[in-house]
Amino acid sequence: MMKQAVVNFVKKVSLAELFYDLIFVLAISRFVNIFEHDDHSKIVFQDFLKFGLVLISLINVWVTKTIFINRYGRDTFVEKLFMLIDMAIIMYISYSINNNWEESFTRFNLAFSFIVFSFVAQFIYFLFANKEACEYRKAFYIHISFFSVIGIAIASISQLSYSVGIYPAIVILIITWLVPHFIRFIVKEKPINLPHAIERLNLLTIIFFGEMLIVLSHYFEHLDWKGILAILFCGSLFLYYTLFFDNMIDHHKGNKRVYWLFFIHYLIFIALSLLSLDFEFSIHNQLSLTLIWVICYIALIIYVLCLFVILYLFGKPQYRFNLIYIGSTLWILGFIFGIGFINIGYLFYHFCLTSSLAVIMVIQLYAFIYSKKDTQKQINQEH
């Protein structure tokens, strides 16, 4: 009974957390700098790898902070002070995001070591200041030890050259991404509050959509009709996301799989960032229209499949998709992707197709939700 009460308790998202998210508006807007070469050379595959590494690094920071506040945060003055310190470091990190990694590698990693040490300080403070933390003392000791080692390792790597240091940096990134989520299997940790976690992830997703809108604003300098279609596309994708979380996801399902919710949102953030970058590439003619079309569809498929998986893990039983719905959605995606190659050299044609696709998916999902609600209403009336 006590466990169920913990699961169903809705922890309020504080104004300080919303303020903290604002620094990621700056960080996300800096991703495009990775693809801007000083010598105006072509975008290469390595640029996308760098983009992925930077995005995962920053989201790691956000997730670590969010889970910590989710478990132990009380919106105190000291917590807000730690947030301001972290925001200052993230701002410095954001201005280290560029294409010239040979020059920015040292300061980027050194700044990251500072934010890791900030996490260590926060764990130590809460261990002694929060009585509730005593029950999870072993978990605190493990986190303090883990982040201390990681901080020292990152600081050491920052003193290496880019050509040598990049490989251990990638290994450390993977470790910091995965290990904290598996500590719960070793020692007892306070359960994550699912409603709070969902709300925090929803808010960060909105920030990624906001970055897409900022990119699309370029089309409205001269009232380009592609901008109208792009806004329709962006708005439909957002509505598609909200239909899942407002209607179909059970916010009190339990917290055993909550880590999967965070992992899946990493992919959603990558997909939304790729779509924003894709619009940026089309505006500045940085890639061929064929590549722009392919990247757009890779991002769309990732986005849709991630929401399908979230529904499978956290969905209300009556809203589970059947194979017919999943198959029809994938068929629509594949069909429109295929006909996009008919007139691959015409960008306006692509905008028409993608905006139409997004609207179709929203209508299809809304019809599915409405039919399930109608069925449930009939069942309730019979009983």
DRENROVEX-653886 format. One record per residue (C-alpha): residue number from 1; residue in three letters; x, y, z. Coordinates in steps of 0.25 Angstrom, whole numbers. Example, Ala and Ser with C-alpha at 12.3 -4.5 7.8 and 13.67 -1.06 7.14 Angstrom:
// DRENROVEX-653886
KEBA  bamar  torti   east  north     up
KEBA      1    ALA     49    -18     31
KEBA      2    SER     55     -4     29
//
This chain:
// DRENROVEX-653886
KEBA  bamar  torti   east  north     up
KEBA      1    MET      0      0      0
KEBA      2    MET     11      9      4
KEBA      3    LYS     18      6    -10
KEBA      4    GLN      6      9    -17
KEBA      5    ALA      5     23    -10
KEBA      6    VAL     19     26    -14
KEBA      7    VAL     16     23    -29
KEBA      8    ASN      3     31    -29
KEBA      9    PHE      9     43    -22
KEBA     10    VAL     10     55    -31
KEBA     11    LYS     22     63    -29
KEBA     12    LYS     21     77    -34
KEBA     13    VAL     31     83    -44
KEBA     14    SER     37     95    -37
KEBA     15    LEU     39    109    -44
KEBA     16    ALA     54    107    -41
KEBA     17    GLU     54     94    -50
KEBA     18    LEU     47    102    -61
KEBA     19    PHE     57    113    -60
KEBA     20    TYR     68    103    -61
KEBA     21    ASP     63     97    -74
KEBA     22    LEU     65    111    -80
KEBA     23    ILE     80    109    -81
KEBA     24    PHE     77     97    -90
KEBA     25    VAL     70    106   -100
KEBA     26    LEU     84    112   -102
KEBA     27    ALA     91     99   -102
KEBA     28    ILE     82     93   -113
KEBA     29    SER     83    105   -122
KEBA     30    ARG     98    103   -122
KEBA     31    PHE     97     89   -129
KEBA     32    VAL     97     95   -143
KEBA     33    ASN    111    101   -140
KEBA     34    ILE    116     87   -141
KEBA     35    PHE    113     87   -156
KEBA     36    GLU    119    100   -159
KEBA     37    HIS    133     99   -165
KEBA     38    ASP    142    111   -165
KEBA     39    ASP    147    107   -179
KEBA     40    HIS    133    105   -184
KEBA     41    SER    136     90   -187
KEBA     42    LYS    125     80   -188
KEBA     43    ILE    117     73   -176
KEBA     44    VAL    123     60   -174
KEBA     45    PHE    118     48   -166
KEBA     46    GLN    128     51   -154
KEBA     47    ASP    120     64   -152
KEBA     48    PHE    108     55   -149
KEBA     49    LEU    116     47   -139
KEBA     50    LYS    121     59   -132
KEBA     51    PHE    106     65   -131
KEBA     52    GLY    102     51   -125
KEBA     53    LEU    113     52   -115
KEBA     54    VAL    110     66   -111
KEBA     55    LEU     95     64   -110
KEBA     56    ILE     96     52   -101
KEBA     57    SER    107     59    -92
KEBA     58    LEU     97     70    -90
KEBA     59    ILE     85     62    -88
KEBA     60    ASN     93     53    -78
KEBA     61    VAL     95     66    -70
KEBA     62    TRP     80     69    -70
KEBA     63    VAL     76     55    -67
KEBA     64    THR     85     54    -55
KEBA     65    LYS     80     67    -49
KEBA     66    THR     66     63    -52
KEBA     67    ILE     66     49    -46
KEBA     68    PHE     74     55    -33
KEBA     69    ILE     63     66    -31
KEBA     70    ASN     52     56    -34
KEBA     71    ARG     57     47    -23
KEBA     72    TYR     62     57    -12
KEBA     73    GLY     59     71    -17
KEBA     74    ARG     51     81     -7
KEBA     75    ASP     53     94    -15
KEBA     76    THR     62    100     -4
KEBA     77    PHE     71    112     -6
KEBA     78    VAL     83    103     -6
KEBA     79    GLU     77     95    -17
KEBA     80    LYS     75    107    -25
KEBA     81    LEU     89    112    -23
KEBA     82    PHE     94     99    -28
KEBA     83    MET     85    101    -41
KEBA     84    LEU     91    115    -43
KEBA     85    ILE    105    109    -43
KEBA     86    ASP    102     98    -52
KEBA     87    MET     95    107    -62
KEBA     88    ALA    107    116    -62
KEBA     89    ILE    116    104    -66
KEBA     90    ILE    106     99    -76
KEBA     91    MET    106    113    -82
KEBA     92    TYR    121    112    -83
KEBA     93    ILE    120     98    -89
KEBA     94    SER    110    103   -100
KEBA     95    TYR    120    113   -105
KEBA     96    SER    130    102   -106
KEBA     97    ILE    121     95   -117
KEBA     98    ASN    127     97   -130
KEBA     99    ASN    133     90   -142
KEBA    100    ASN    148     93   -138
KEBA    101    TRP    149     82   -127
KEBA    102    GLU    164     82   -128
KEBA    103    GLU    163     96   -121
KEBA    104    SER    151     94   -112
KEBA    105    PHE    154     80   -107
KEBA    106    THR    161     84    -95
KEBA    107    ARG    151     95    -90
KEBA    108    PHE    139     86    -93
KEBA    109    ASN    144     74    -85
KEBA    110    LEU    150     83    -74
KEBA    111    ALA    136     90    -72
KEBA    112    PHE    129     76    -72
KEBA    113    SER    138     72    -61
KEBA    114    PHE    134     84    -53
KEBA    115    ILE    119     81    -54
KEBA    116    VAL    122     66    -50
KEBA    117    PHE    129     71    -38
KEBA    118    SER    117     80    -35
KEBA    119    PHE    109     67    -35
KEBA    120    VAL    118     61    -25
KEBA    121    ALA    117     74    -16
KEBA    122    GLN    102     73    -17
KEBA    123    PHE    102     58    -13
KEBA    124    ILE    111     61     -1
KEBA    125    TYR    102     73      3
KEBA    126    PHE     89     65      2
KEBA    127    LEU     95     53      9
KEBA    128    PHE     97     61     22
KEBA    129    ALA     86     72     20
KEBA    130    ASN     74     62     16
KEBA    131    LYS     70     52     27
KEBA    132    GLU     63     44     17
KEBA    133    ALA     76     42     10
KEBA    134    CYS     81     33     22
KEBA    135    GLU     72     22     17
KEBA    136    TYR     79     22      4
KEBA    137    ARG     93     25      9
KEBA    138    LYS    100     13      1
KEBA    139    ALA     94     19    -12
KEBA    140    PHE    100     33     -8
KEBA    141    TYR    114     27     -5
KEBA    142    ILE    114     20    -19
KEBA    143    HIS    109     32    -26
KEBA    144    ILE    119     41    -19
KEBA    145    SER    131     31    -23
KEBA    146    PHE    126     29    -37
KEBA    147    PHE    125     44    -41
KEBA    148    SER    138     47    -33
KEBA    149    VAL    145     37    -42
KEBA    150    ILE    138     41    -55
KEBA    151    GLY    141     56    -52
KEBA    152    ILE    156     53    -50
KEBA    153    ALA    156     45    -62
KEBA    154    ILE    150     56    -71
KEBA    155    ALA    159     66    -65
KEBA    156    SER    171     57    -68
KEBA    157    ILE    166     55    -83
KEBA    158    SER    164     70    -85
KEBA    159    GLN    179     71    -84
KEBA    160    LEU    181     62    -96
KEBA    161    SER    181     65   -110
KEBA    162    TYR    168     64   -118
KEBA    163    SER    173     52   -126
KEBA    164    VAL    177     44   -114
KEBA    165    GLY    167     49   -104
KEBA    166    ILE    154     47   -112
KEBA    167    TYR    154     32   -111
KEBA    168    PRO    155     31    -96
KEBA    169    ALA    145     43    -95
KEBA    170    ILE    135     34   -103
KEBA    171    VAL    137     22    -94
KEBA    172    ILE    134     31    -82
KEBA    173    LEU    122     37    -88
KEBA    174    ILE    116     23    -90
KEBA    175    ILE    120     19    -76
KEBA    176    THR    113     32    -70
KEBA    177    TRP    101     30    -79
KEBA    178    LEU     99     15    -74
KEBA    179    VAL    105     12    -61
KEBA    180    PRO     96     22    -52
KEBA    181    HIS     84     15    -57
KEBA    182    PHE     89      1    -52
KEBA    183    ILE     93      5    -38
KEBA    184    ARG     79      2    -34
KEBA    185    PHE     81    -12    -36
KEBA    186    ILE     93    -12    -27
KEBA    187    VAL     88     -4    -15
KEBA    188    LYS     74      2    -10
KEBA    189    GLU     71     15    -16
KEBA    190    LYS     59     24    -14
KEBA    191    PRO     48     21    -25
KEBA    192    ILE     47     31    -36
KEBA    193    ASN     33     39    -36
KEBA    194    LEU     28     35    -50
KEBA    195    PRO     18     47    -51
KEBA    196    HIS     29     57    -48
KEBA    197    ALA     39     50    -58
KEBA    198    ILE     28     50    -69
KEBA    199    GLU     25     65    -67
KEBA    200    ARG     40     68    -67
KEBA    201    LEU     43     60    -80
KEBA    202    ASN     30     67    -87
KEBA    203    LEU     36     81    -83
KEBA    204    LEU     50     78    -89
KEBA    205    THR     43     72   -102
KEBA    206    ILE     35     85   -103
KEBA    207    ILE     49     92   -103
KEBA    208    PHE     54     84   -115
KEBA    209    PHE     41     87   -122
KEBA    210    GLY     44    102   -119
KEBA    211    GLU     57    101   -125
KEBA    212    MET     51     95   -138
KEBA    213    LEU     41    107   -138
KEBA    214    ILE     53    117   -137
KEBA    215    VAL     59    110   -149
KEBA    216    LEU     46    111   -157
KEBA    217    SER     45    126   -154
KEBA    218    HIS     55    128   -165
KEBA    219    TYR     44    125   -175
KEBA    220    PHE     35    136   -170
KEBA    221    GLU     45    147   -174
KEBA    222    HIS     39    148   -188
KEBA    223    LEU     26    140   -185
KEBA    224    ASP     31    127   -192
KEBA    225    TRP     20    117   -193
KEBA    226    LYS     29    106   -189
KEBA    227    GLY     29    113   -175
KEBA    228    ILE     14    111   -174
KEBA    229    LEU     15     96   -178
KEBA    230    ALA     27     94   -168
KEBA    231    ILE     19    101   -157
KEBA    232    LEU      8     91   -160
KEBA    233    PHE     18     79   -160
KEBA    234    CYS     24     84   -146
KEBA    235    GLY     11     86   -140
KEBA    236    SER      5     73   -144
KEBA    237    LEU     17     66   -139
KEBA    238    PHE     16     73   -125
KEBA    239    LEU      1     69   -125
KEBA    240    TYR      4     55   -128
KEBA    241    TYR     13     55   -116
KEBA    242    THR      3     61   -107
KEBA    243    LEU     -8     52   -111
KEBA    244    PHE      1     40   -106
KEBA    245    PHE      4     47    -93
KEBA    246    ASP    -10     54    -90
KEBA    247    ASN    -19     42    -94
KEBA    248    MET    -11     29    -95
KEBA    249    ILE      0     28    -85
KEBA    250    ASP     -3     24    -71
KEBA    251    HIS      5     34    -62
KEBA    252    HIS      3     25    -50
KEBA    253    LYS      7     12    -56
KEBA    254    GLY     19      9    -47
KEBA    255    ASN     34     13    -47
KEBA    256    LYS     41      0    -50
KEBA    257    ARG     42      3    -65
KEBA    258    VAL     44     18    -63
KEBA    259    TYR     59     18    -67
KEBA    260    TRP     54     13    -81
KEBA    261    LEU     46     26    -82
KEBA    262    PHE     58     34    -80
KEBA    263    PHE     66     25    -90
KEBA    264    ILE     55     26   -101
KEBA    265    HIS     54     41    -99
KEBA    266    TYR     69     42   -103
KEBA    267    LEU     65     36   -117
KEBA    268    ILE     53     46   -117
KEBA    269    PHE     63     58   -115
KEBA    270    ILE     72     53   -125
KEBA    271    ALA     61     52   -135
KEBA    272    LEU     55     66   -132
KEBA    273    SER     69     71   -133
KEBA    274    LEU     72     65   -147
KEBA    275    LEU     59     70   -152
KEBA    276    SER     63     84   -147
KEBA    277    LEU     76     83   -154
KEBA    278    ASP     70     77   -166
KEBA    279    PHE     62     90   -168
KEBA    280    GLU     75     98   -165
KEBA    281    PHE     82     90   -176
KEBA    282    SER     70     93   -186
KEBA    283    ILE     71    108   -183
KEBA    284    HIS     86    109   -185
KEBA    285    ASN     87     98   -196
KEBA    286    GLN     97     91   -188
KEBA    287    LEU     93     77   -193
KEBA    288    SER     87     71   -205
KEBA    289    LEU     72     70   -205
KEBA    290    THR     73     55   -206
KEBA    291    LEU     81     54   -193
KEBA    292    ILE     71     65   -186
KEBA    293    TRP     60     56   -190
KEBA    294    VAL     66     43   -184
KEBA    295    ILE     71     50   -171
KEBA    296    CYS     57     55   -170
KEBA    297    TYR     51     41   -171
KEBA    298    ILE     61     35   -162
KEBA    299    ALA     57     45   -151
KEBA    300    LEU     42     43   -153
KEBA    301    ILE     43     28   -152
KEBA    302    ILE     51     29   -139
KEBA    303    TYR     41     39   -134
KEBA    304    VAL     29     30   -137
KEBA    305    LEU     35     17   -133
KEBA    306    CYS     40     23   -119
KEBA    307    LEU     26     27   -116
KEBA    308    PHE     21     13   -120
KEBA    309    VAL     30      7   -110
KEBA    310    ILE     27     17    -99
KEBA    311    LEU     12     13   -101
KEBA    312    TYR     16     -1   -100
KEBA    313    LEU     23      1    -87
KEBA    314    PHE     14     12    -80
KEBA    315    GLY      1     11    -88
KEBA    316    LYS    -13      9    -82
KEBA    317    PRO    -17     -5    -86
KEBA    318    GLN    -29      0    -95
KEBA    319    TYR    -20      8   -104
KEBA    320    ARG    -10     -3   -108
KEBA    321    PHE     -8     -2   -123
KEBA    322    ASN    -11    -15   -131
KEBA    323    LEU     -2    -20   -142
KEBA    324    ILE    -12    -14   -152
KEBA    325    TYR    -10      0   -147
KEBA    326    ILE      5     -1   -146
KEBA    327    GLY      6     -7   -160
KEBA    328    SER     -3      4   -166
KEBA    329    THR      5     15   -160
KEBA    330    LEU     18      9   -165
KEBA    331    TRP     12      7   -178
KEBA    332    ILE      8     21   -179
KEBA    333    LEU     22     26   -175
KEBA    334    GLY     29     16   -185
KEBA    335    PHE     19     20   -197
KEBA    336    ILE     21     35   -195
KEBA    337    PHE     36     33   -193
KEBA    338    GLY     36     26   -207
KEBA    339    ILE     28     36   -215
KEBA    340    GLY     37     47   -209
KEBA    341    PHE     48     42   -219
KEBA    342    ILE     38     45   -231
KEBA    343    ASN     42     59   -231
KEBA    344    ILE     54     59   -222
KEBA    345    GLY     60     72   -227
KEBA    346    TYR     48     81   -223
KEBA    347    LEU     48     85   -208
KEBA    348    PHE     34     90   -208
KEBA    349    TYR     29     77   -212
KEBA    350    HIS     36     71   -200
KEBA    351    PHE     30     81   -190
KEBA    352    CYS     16     77   -196
KEBA    353    LEU     18     62   -194
KEBA    354    THR     24     63   -180
KEBA    355    SER     13     73   -175
KEBA    356    SER      2     64   -181
KEBA    357    LEU      9     52   -174
KEBA    358    ALA      9     59   -161
KEBA    359    VAL     -6     63   -162
KEBA    360    ILE    -10     49   -166
KEBA    361    MET     -3     42   -154
KEBA    362    VAL    -10     52   -145
KEBA    363    ILE    -24     49   -151
KEBA    364    GLN    -21     34   -151
KEBA    365    LEU    -17     35   -136
KEBA    366    TYR    -28     44   -132
KEBA    367    ALA    -38     34   -139
KEBA    368    PHE    -32     22   -131
KEBA    369    ILE    -33     30   -118
KEBA    370    TYR    -47     34   -120
KEBA    371    SER    -52     20   -124
KEBA    372    LYS    -45     14   -112
KEBA    373    LYS    -52     24   -103
KEBA    374    ASP    -65     22   -110
KEBA    375    THR    -64      7   -108
KEBA    376    GLN    -60      9    -93
KEBA    377    LYS    -73     18    -91
KEBA    378    GLN    -82      7    -97
KEBA    379    ILE    -76     -3    -88
KEBA    380    ASN    -78      6    -76
KEBA    381    GLN    -92      8    -79
KEBA    382    GLU    -95     -7    -81
KEBA    383    HIS    -90     -9    -67
//
